[in-house]
Amino acid sequence: MPQTSAVIAFLAYLLALPAAAQDRRYSHCIAIAEAAPGIEFLQQASWTDPVPERSLRISYVDHSMFLIQSEGGVDIVTDYNGYLGPTTFRPDAVTMNRAHSSHWSENLDGIEHVFRGWSEQFGIGADHHAELGDVLIRNVTTDIRSFGAVEENGNSIFVFELANLCVAHLGHLHQEPSDAQYAALGRVDVLMVPVDGSMTMAQSVMMRVVERLHSSLVIPMHWFNDGRLEAFLAGMSGEFRVERPGISEVTVSLGTLPPQPTILVLEPQGLVE
């Protein structure tokens, strides 16, 4: 049975953790996903507004950068490249990956928490498991192409747990995750996925990843041009509903996840106060 296999994989993942890691706060996302009734999920908002109760807000800034905001006032930017737009705003935390320079920055003034998807020791993966207010941030390391070879554990998929939701940002993913990596990710309610089809992975492979994770809400990123985006949307339209409402921000809660797995295209827009 698929559920039995998933449970076994999860238990194996827990047993493989060092003793110190087993003392960490339990990840509610590493579990079997259960179908939940959905209602209309799309709520327009502004990134400067308070986040509604039991919700989170996601704003697509540019490329692979998203601003994720919690009800408790924690602001996180993914794959931070140093420029958020014409604003003096600085988030509480940033995540970064080093597969390309457009996914990391040394411009970190005013940012208290920096989560790099790599470690300083080649081939050794970064290990993040941090609580910031009402958000848990953790990572699952992945391999990357580096100098014509493969660097094991050179980058990370970051997972954000807040508002009883599990949000995963695939970053600059170069490999199809293994069964152990899927188990480490756990349930993913909201997924940010690169769909360029070249610099990360072939679209056919990335589609397999999206299908296996089967998230309620999938947000494409790293698409460079509409042709690449439309090819991805066409390939996924059989199993997923596709929405392109022309907005850059969405507010999501556990109760408002769409009843059918949905790809929501957000339009990138720099932050303006």
BARO-769379 format. One record per residue (C-alpha): x, y, z. Coordinates in steps of 0.25 Angstrom, whole numbers, m for minus. Example, Ala and Ser with C-alpha at 12.3 -4.5 7.8 and 13.67 -1.06 7.14 Angstrom:
2
<node><X>49</X><Y>m18</Y><Z>31</Z></node>
<node><X>55</X><Y>m4</Y><Z>29</Z></node>
END
This chain:
273
<node><X>0</X><Y>0</Y><Z>0</Z></node>
<node><X>5</X><Y>14</Y><Z>m3</Z></node>
<node><X>2</X><Y>19</Y><Z>11</Z></node>
<node><X>9</X><Y>8</Y><Z>17</Z></node>
<node><X>22</X><Y>10</Y><Z>9</Z></node>
<node><X>22</X><Y>25</Y><Z>12</Z></node>
<node><X>20</X><Y>22</Y><Z>27</Z></node>
<node><X>32</X><Y>12</Y><Z>27</Z></node>
<node><X>40</X><Y>22</Y><Z>19</Z></node>
<node><X>37</X><Y>33</Y><Z>30</Z></node>
<node><X>41</X><Y>24</Y><Z>41</Z></node>
<node><X>54</X><Y>20</Y><Z>34</Z></node>
<node><X>57</X><Y>35</Y><Z>33</Z></node>
<node><X>54</X><Y>38</Y><Z>48</Z></node>
<node><X>63</X><Y>26</Y><Z>52</Z></node>
<node><X>75</X><Y>31</Y><Z>43</Z></node>
<node><X>75</X><Y>45</Y><Z>50</Z></node>
<node><X>86</X><Y>47</Y><Z>60</Z></node>
<node><X>81</X><Y>48</Y><Z>75</Z></node>
<node><X>82</X><Y>63</Y><Z>75</Z></node>
<node><X>73</X><Y>64</Y><Z>63</Z></node>
<node><X>62</X><Y>55</Y><Z>69</Z></node>
<node><X>61</X><Y>66</Y><Z>81</Z></node>
<node><X>56</X><Y>76</Y><Z>71</Z></node>
<node><X>42</X><Y>81</Y><Z>70</Z></node>
<node><X>34</X><Y>71</Y><Z>62</Z></node>
<node><X>31</X><Y>74</Y><Z>48</Z></node>
<node><X>16</X><Y>72</Y><Z>45</Z></node>
<node><X>19</X><Y>72</Y><Z>30</Z></node>
<node><X>26</X><Y>59</Y><Z>30</Z></node>
<node><X>14</X><Y>51</Y><Z>31</Z></node>
<node><X>3</X><Y>45</Y><Z>22</Z></node>
<node><X>m5</X><Y>56</Y><Z>15</Z></node>
<node><X>m20</X><Y>55</Y><Z>17</Z></node>
<node><X>m30</X><Y>61</Y><Z>7</Z></node>
<node><X>m37</X><Y>73</Y><Z>13</Z></node>
<node><X>m49</X><Y>80</Y><Z>8</Z></node>
<node><X>m46</X><Y>93</Y><Z>0</Z></node>
<node><X>m53</X><Y>106</Y><Z>m2</Z></node>
<node><X>m50</X><Y>118</Y><Z>m11</Z></node>
<node><X>m35</X><Y>120</Y><Z>m8</Z></node>
<node><X>m32</X><Y>132</Y><Z>m15</Z></node>
<node><X>m31</X><Y>145</Y><Z>m7</Z></node>
<node><X>m24</X><Y>157</Y><Z>m12</Z></node>
<node><X>m16</X><Y>165</Y><Z>m2</Z></node>
<node><X>m4</X><Y>174</Y><Z>0</Z></node>
<node><X>9</X><Y>170</Y><Z>5</Z></node>
<node><X>8</X><Y>182</Y><Z>15</Z></node>
<node><X>m5</X><Y>178</Y><Z>21</Z></node>
<node><X>m5</X><Y>169</Y><Z>34</Z></node>
<node><X>m7</X><Y>154</Y><Z>30</Z></node>
<node><X>m21</X><Y>149</Y><Z>34</Z></node>
<node><X>m23</X><Y>139</Y><Z>46</Z></node>
<node><X>m18</X><Y>125</Y><Z>43</Z></node>
<node><X>m13</X><Y>129</Y><Z>29</Z></node>
<node><X>0</X><Y>132</Y><Z>22</Z></node>
<node><X>3</X><Y>141</Y><Z>10</Z></node>
<node><X>12</X><Y>138</Y><Z>m2</Z></node>
<node><X>17</X><Y>150</Y><Z>m11</Z></node>
<node><X>25</X><Y>146</Y><Z>m24</Z></node>
<node><X>36</X><Y>157</Y><Z>m24</Z></node>
<node><X>45</X><Y>152</Y><Z>m36</Z></node>
<node><X>52</X><Y>140</Y><Z>m42</Z></node>
<node><X>52</X><Y>130</Y><Z>m30</Z></node>
<node><X>49</X><Y>140</Y><Z>m19</Z></node>
<node><X>36</X><Y>140</Y><Z>m11</Z></node>
<node><X>33</X><Y>147</Y><Z>1</Z></node>
<node><X>26</X><Y>138</Y><Z>11</Z></node>
<node><X>19</X><Y>145</Y><Z>23</Z></node>
<node><X>13</X><Y>139</Y><Z>35</Z></node>
<node><X>1</X><Y>143</Y><Z>44</Z></node>
<node><X>11</X><Y>145</Y><Z>55</Z></node>
<node><X>19</X><Y>156</Y><Z>47</Z></node>
<node><X>31</X><Y>147</Y><Z>42</Z></node>
<node><X>36</X><Y>152</Y><Z>28</Z></node>
<node><X>44</X><Y>142</Y><Z>20</Z></node>
<node><X>50</X><Y>143</Y><Z>6</Z></node>
<node><X>54</X><Y>131</Y><Z>m2</Z></node>
<node><X>66</X><Y>130</Y><Z>m11</Z></node>
<node><X>70</X><Y>144</Y><Z>m7</Z></node>
<node><X>78</X><Y>151</Y><Z>m18</Z></node>
<node><X>80</X><Y>165</Y><Z>m11</Z></node>
<node><X>69</X><Y>173</Y><Z>m18</Z></node>
<node><X>54</X><Y>173</Y><Z>m14</Z></node>
<node><X>50</X><Y>185</Y><Z>m22</Z></node>
<node><X>49</X><Y>200</Y><Z>m19</Z></node>
<node><X>48</X><Y>198</Y><Z>m4</Z></node>
<node><X>56</X><Y>199</Y><Z>9</Z></node>
<node><X>49</X><Y>187</Y><Z>14</Z></node>
<node><X>57</X><Y>176</Y><Z>20</Z></node>
<node><X>52</X><Y>162</Y><Z>24</Z></node>
<node><X>54</X><Y>155</Y><Z>37</Z></node>
<node><X>61</X><Y>144</Y><Z>30</Z></node>
<node><X>66</X><Y>139</Y><Z>16</Z></node>
<node><X>69</X><Y>126</Y><Z>10</Z></node>
<node><X>79</X><Y>125</Y><Z>m2</Z></node>
<node><X>85</X><Y>115</Y><Z>m11</Z></node>
<node><X>98</X><Y>115</Y><Z>m19</Z></node>
<node><X>95</X><Y>108</Y><Z>m32</Z></node>
<node><X>95</X><Y>121</Y><Z>m38</Z></node>
<node><X>99</X><Y>135</Y><Z>m33</Z></node>
<node><X>84</X><Y>140</Y><Z>m36</Z></node>
<node><X>80</X><Y>131</Y><Z>m24</Z></node>
<node><X>89</X><Y>137</Y><Z>m13</Z></node>
<node><X>95</X><Y>150</Y><Z>m9</Z></node>
<node><X>105</X><Y>156</Y><Z>0</Z></node>
<node><X>96</X><Y>169</Y><Z>2</Z></node>
<node><X>91</X><Y>164</Y><Z>16</Z></node>
<node><X>91</X><Y>177</Y><Z>23</Z></node>
<node><X>79</X><Y>178</Y><Z>33</Z></node>
<node><X>75</X><Y>163</Y><Z>31</Z></node>
<node><X>76</X><Y>156</Y><Z>45</Z></node>
<node><X>75</X><Y>141</Y><Z>40</Z></node>
<node><X>82</X><Y>136</Y><Z>28</Z></node>
<node><X>80</X><Y>121</Y><Z>23</Z></node>
<node><X>90</X><Y>116</Y><Z>13</Z></node>
<node><X>86</X><Y>104</Y><Z>5</Z></node>
<node><X>100</X><Y>99</Y><Z>5</Z></node>
<node><X>111</X><Y>97</Y><Z>16</Z></node>
<node><X>126</X><Y>102</Y><Z>15</Z></node>
<node><X>131</X><Y>88</Y><Z>14</Z></node>
<node><X>130</X><Y>82</Y><Z>0</Z></node>
<node><X>120</X><Y>71</Y><Z>m1</Z></node>
<node><X>115</X><Y>72</Y><Z>13</Z></node>
<node><X>100</X><Y>77</Y><Z>14</Z></node>
<node><X>95</X><Y>89</Y><Z>22</Z></node>
<node><X>86</X><Y>85</Y><Z>33</Z></node>
<node><X>75</X><Y>95</Y><Z>37</Z></node>
<node><X>64</X><Y>94</Y><Z>47</Z></node>
<node><X>60</X><Y>107</Y><Z>53</Z></node>
<node><X>48</X><Y>113</Y><Z>60</Z></node>
<node><X>46</X><Y>128</Y><Z>57</Z></node>
<node><X>33</X><Y>132</Y><Z>64</Z></node>
<node><X>22</X><Y>124</Y><Z>58</Z></node>
<node><X>30</X><Y>118</Y><Z>47</Z></node>
<node><X>39</X><Y>106</Y><Z>46</Z></node>
<node><X>49</X><Y>106</Y><Z>35</Z></node>
<node><X>57</X><Y>94</Y><Z>31</Z></node>
<node><X>64</X><Y>88</Y><Z>19</Z></node>
<node><X>66</X><Y>76</Y><Z>11</Z></node>
<node><X>79</X><Y>76</Y><Z>3</Z></node>
<node><X>80</X><Y>72</Y><Z>m12</Z></node>
<node><X>92</X><Y>70</Y><Z>m21</Z></node>
<node><X>96</X><Y>81</Y><Z>m32</Z></node>
<node><X>104</X><Y>82</Y><Z>m44</Z></node>
<node><X>117</X><Y>88</Y><Z>m41</Z></node>
<node><X>130</X><Y>90</Y><Z>m50</Z></node>
<node><X>125</X><Y>79</Y><Z>m59</Z></node>
<node><X>123</X><Y>69</Y><Z>m48</Z></node>
<node><X>113</X><Y>67</Y><Z>m37</Z></node>
<node><X>114</X><Y>73</Y><Z>m23</Z></node>
<node><X>106</X><Y>65</Y><Z>m13</Z></node>
<node><X>97</X><Y>72</Y><Z>m4</Z></node>
<node><X>102</X><Y>85</Y><Z>m10</Z></node>
<node><X>88</X><Y>92</Y><Z>m9</Z></node>
<node><X>75</X><Y>91</Y><Z>m2</Z></node>
<node><X>60</X><Y>90</Y><Z>m3</Z></node>
<node><X>55</X><Y>99</Y><Z>8</Z></node>
<node><X>42</X><Y>96</Y><Z>16</Z></node>
<node><X>34</X><Y>106</Y><Z>24</Z></node>
<node><X>24</X><Y>101</Y><Z>34</Z></node>
<node><X>14</X><Y>111</Y><Z>38</Z></node>
<node><X>m1</X><Y>113</Y><Z>39</Z></node>
<node><X>m3</X><Y>98</Y><Z>40</Z></node>
<node><X>2</X><Y>98</Y><Z>25</Z></node>
<node><X>15</X><Y>92</Y><Z>19</Z></node>
<node><X>21</X><Y>101</Y><Z>8</Z></node>
<node><X>33</X><Y>96</Y><Z>0</Z></node>
<node><X>42</X><Y>104</Y><Z>m9</Z></node>
<node><X>50</X><Y>95</Y><Z>m19</Z></node>
<node><X>61</X><Y>105</Y><Z>m21</Z></node>
<node><X>70</X><Y>102</Y><Z>m33</Z></node>
<node><X>67</X><Y>87</Y><Z>m33</Z></node>
<node><X>76</X><Y>79</Y><Z>m42</Z></node>
<node><X>72</X><Y>65</Y><Z>m38</Z></node>
<node><X>59</X><Y>57</Y><Z>m36</Z></node>
<node><X>58</X><Y>54</Y><Z>m21</Z></node>
<node><X>61</X><Y>40</Y><Z>m16</Z></node>
<node><X>50</X><Y>33</Y><Z>m8</Z></node>
<node><X>58</X><Y>37</Y><Z>5</Z></node>
<node><X>58</X><Y>52</Y><Z>1</Z></node>
<node><X>43</X><Y>51</Y><Z>m2</Z></node>
<node><X>41</X><Y>45</Y><Z>12</Z></node>
<node><X>49</X><Y>56</Y><Z>18</Z></node>
<node><X>40</X><Y>67</Y><Z>11</Z></node>
<node><X>27</X><Y>60</Y><Z>16</Z></node>
<node><X>14</X><Y>66</Y><Z>12</Z></node>
<node><X>15</X><Y>79</Y><Z>4</Z></node>
<node><X>2</X><Y>87</Y><Z>3</Z></node>
<node><X>9</X><Y>99</Y><Z>m5</Z></node>
<node><X>20</X><Y>97</Y><Z>m15</Z></node>
<node><X>29</X><Y>107</Y><Z>m22</Z></node>
<node><X>35</X><Y>100</Y><Z>m34</Z></node>
<node><X>45</X><Y>104</Y><Z>m45</Z></node>
<node><X>39</X><Y>102</Y><Z>m59</Z></node>
<node><X>50</X><Y>107</Y><Z>m68</Z></node>
<node><X>53</X><Y>93</Y><Z>m73</Z></node>
<node><X>68</X><Y>95</Y><Z>m76</Z></node>
<node><X>76</X><Y>102</Y><Z>m65</Z></node>
<node><X>70</X><Y>93</Y><Z>m54</Z></node>
<node><X>63</X><Y>80</Y><Z>m60</Z></node>
<node><X>56</X><Y>76</Y><Z>m72</Z></node>
<node><X>41</X><Y>80</Y><Z>m71</Z></node>
<node><X>37</X><Y>65</Y><Z>m72</Z></node>
<node><X>45</X><Y>62</Y><Z>m60</Z></node>
<node><X>40</X><Y>74</Y><Z>m52</Z></node>
<node><X>26</X><Y>70</Y><Z>m55</Z></node>
<node><X>29</X><Y>56</Y><Z>m49</Z></node>
<node><X>33</X><Y>63</Y><Z>m37</Z></node>
<node><X>21</X><Y>72</Y><Z>m36</Z></node>
<node><X>12</X><Y>60</Y><Z>m39</Z></node>
<node><X>18</X><Y>52</Y><Z>m28</Z></node>
<node><X>17</X><Y>63</Y><Z>m17</Z></node>
<node><X>3</X><Y>65</Y><Z>m22</Z></node>
<node><X>2</X><Y>78</Y><Z>m14</Z></node>
<node><X>m11</X><Y>86</Y><Z>m13</Z></node>
<node><X>m5</X><Y>99</Y><Z>m18</Z></node>
<node><X>7</X><Y>99</Y><Z>m28</Z></node>
<node><X>13</X><Y>113</Y><Z>m31</Z></node>
<node><X>22</X><Y>113</Y><Z>m44</Z></node>
<node><X>35</X><Y>121</Y><Z>m43</Z></node>
<node><X>48</X><Y>122</Y><Z>m51</Z></node>
<node><X>41</X><Y>122</Y><Z>m64</Z></node>
<node><X>49</X><Y>133</Y><Z>m72</Z></node>
<node><X>38</X><Y>134</Y><Z>m83</Z></node>
<node><X>24</X><Y>131</Y><Z>m85</Z></node>
<node><X>27</X><Y>120</Y><Z>m95</Z></node>
<node><X>34</X><Y>112</Y><Z>m84</Z></node>
<node><X>23</X><Y>115</Y><Z>m74</Z></node>
<node><X>12</X><Y>111</Y><Z>m84</Z></node>
<node><X>19</X><Y>98</Y><Z>m88</Z></node>
<node><X>19</X><Y>94</Y><Z>m73</Z></node>
<node><X>4</X><Y>98</Y><Z>m71</Z></node>
<node><X>0</X><Y>90</Y><Z>m83</Z></node>
<node><X>7</X><Y>78</Y><Z>m78</Z></node>
<node><X>1</X><Y>79</Y><Z>m64</Z></node>
<node><X>m13</X><Y>83</Y><Z>m68</Z></node>
<node><X>m19</X><Y>68</Y><Z>m69</Z></node>
<node><X>m17</X><Y>66</Y><Z>m54</Z></node>
<node><X>m16</X><Y>80</Y><Z>m49</Z></node>
<node><X>m26</X><Y>92</Y><Z>m50</Z></node>
<node><X>m18</X><Y>104</Y><Z>m56</Z></node>
<node><X>m21</X><Y>118</Y><Z>m51</Z></node>
<node><X>m15</X><Y>131</Y><Z>m56</Z></node>
<node><X>m22</X><Y>143</Y><Z>m49</Z></node>
<node><X>m12</X><Y>154</Y><Z>m52</Z></node>
<node><X>m8</X><Y>156</Y><Z>m37</Z></node>
<node><X>6</X><Y>155</Y><Z>m30</Z></node>
<node><X>1</X><Y>152</Y><Z>m16</Z></node>
<node><X>m8</X><Y>141</Y><Z>m10</Z></node>
<node><X>m13</X><Y>138</Y><Z>4</Z></node>
<node><X>m15</X><Y>124</Y><Z>8</Z></node>
<node><X>m20</X><Y>116</Y><Z>20</Z></node>
<node><X>m22</X><Y>101</Y><Z>23</Z></node>
<node><X>m37</X><Y>103</Y><Z>21</Z></node>
<node><X>m36</X><Y>111</Y><Z>8</Z></node>
<node><X>m27</X><Y>101</Y><Z>0</Z></node>
<node><X>m33</X><Y>98</Y><Z>m13</Z></node>
<node><X>m41</X><Y>85</Y><Z>m14</Z></node>
<node><X>m34</X><Y>81</Y><Z>m27</Z></node>
<node><X>m19</X><Y>82</Y><Z>m28</Z></node>
<node><X>m17</X><Y>95</Y><Z>m34</Z></node>
<node><X>m5</X><Y>102</Y><Z>m42</Z></node>
<node><X>m6</X><Y>117</Y><Z>m38</Z></node>
<node><X>2</X><Y>126</Y><Z>m47</Z></node>
<node><X>7</X><Y>139</Y><Z>m39</Z></node>
<node><X>13</X><Y>150</Y><Z>m47</Z></node>
<node><X>26</X><Y>155</Y><Z>m42</Z></node>
<node><X>26</X><Y>169</Y><Z>m36</Z></node>
<node><X>37</X><Y>176</Y><Z>m28</Z></node>
<node><X>33</X><Y>181</Y><Z>m14</Z></node>
<node><X>28</X><Y>195</Y><Z>m13</Z></node>
<node><X>24</X><Y>202</Y><Z>0</Z></node>
END
